[in-house]
Amino acid sequence: MNNRDEVFDVIKTIMLEMFEVEEEKVTLGARLYEDLDFDSIDAVDMIVKLKEITGREVRPEDFKSSRTIADVVDATCKLIQE
């Protein structure tokens, strides 16, 4: 995952496969809790999956302020660049 688009594609795939979110709902502006019915358990599952994919230590606090898919993409990009 070298760029933002690739990271978004991976996160979109996670949303479709792990959380069975409808594809048209997975946009950069989609709000995790309000639009996608995410809950705290889903957030933990997402963090575990991102750790597997990136091979990096993922700290929940890195994603604590994430409210949209774009926030998750940005936090993941930052993590990869560290």
C-alpha positions in Angstrom: 0.0 0.0 0.0 1.9 2.9 -1.3 -0.7 5.6 -1.7 -4.0 6.8 -0.3 -6.1 5.2 -3.1 -4.5 1.8 -2.4 -5.2 2.2 1.3 -8.8 3.2 0.6 -9.2 0.1 -1.6 -8.0 -2.2 1.1 -10.2 -0.6 3.8 -13.2 -0.8 1.4 -12.5 -4.5 0.9 -12.4 -4.9 4.7 -15.7 -3.1 5.1 -17.3 -5.3 2.4 -15.9 -8.6 3.5 -15.7 -8.3 7.3 -18.6 -6.0 8.1 -20.9 -6.8 5.1 -21.4 -3.1 4.4 -23.1 -2.3 1.1 -20.4 -1.2 -1.4 -22.1 2.1 -2.3 -22.1 3.1 1.4 -18.3 2.8 1.6 -17.1 6.3 0.6 -14.4 8.6 2.0 -17.1 10.7 3.6 -19.1 7.9 5.2 -19.3 8.2 9.0 -18.4 5.0 10.7 -20.9 5.1 13.5 -23.8 7.0 12.0 -23.7 5.8 8.4 -22.1 2.3 8.6 -23.5 1.2 12.0 -20.0 0.6 13.4 -19.6 -0.1 17.1 -16.6 -0.4 19.4 -16.2 -4.1 18.7 -16.1 -3.4 15.0 -13.5 -0.8 15.6 -11.3 -3.3 17.4 -11.8 -5.9 14.7 -10.7 -3.2 12.1 -7.6 -2.4 14.1 -6.6 -6.1 14.3 -7.1 -6.5 10.5 -5.1 -3.3 9.8 -2.3 -4.7 12.0 -2.3 -7.9 10.0 -2.2 -6.0 6.7 0.4 -3.4 7.5 2.6 -5.5 9.7 2.9 -2.6 12.0 1.9 -2.1 15.6 -1.5 -0.5 15.6 -2.5 1.4 18.7 -6.2 2.0 19.3 -5.5 5.6 20.1 -4.1 6.1 16.6 -7.7 5.6 15.4 -9.6 7.1 18.4 -10.4 10.3 16.5 -11.5 8.5 13.3 -15.1 9.4 12.5 -15.1 8.7 8.7 -13.6 6.3 6.3 -11.3 9.2 5.2 -10.0 9.4 8.8 -9.2 5.7 8.9 -7.4 6.0 5.5 -5.4 9.0 6.8 -4.5 7.2 10.0 -3.5 4.1 8.2 -1.3 6.1 5.7 0.4 7.8 8.6 1.0 4.4 10.3 2.6 3.0 7.1 4.9 6.0 6.7 6.2 5.8 10.3 
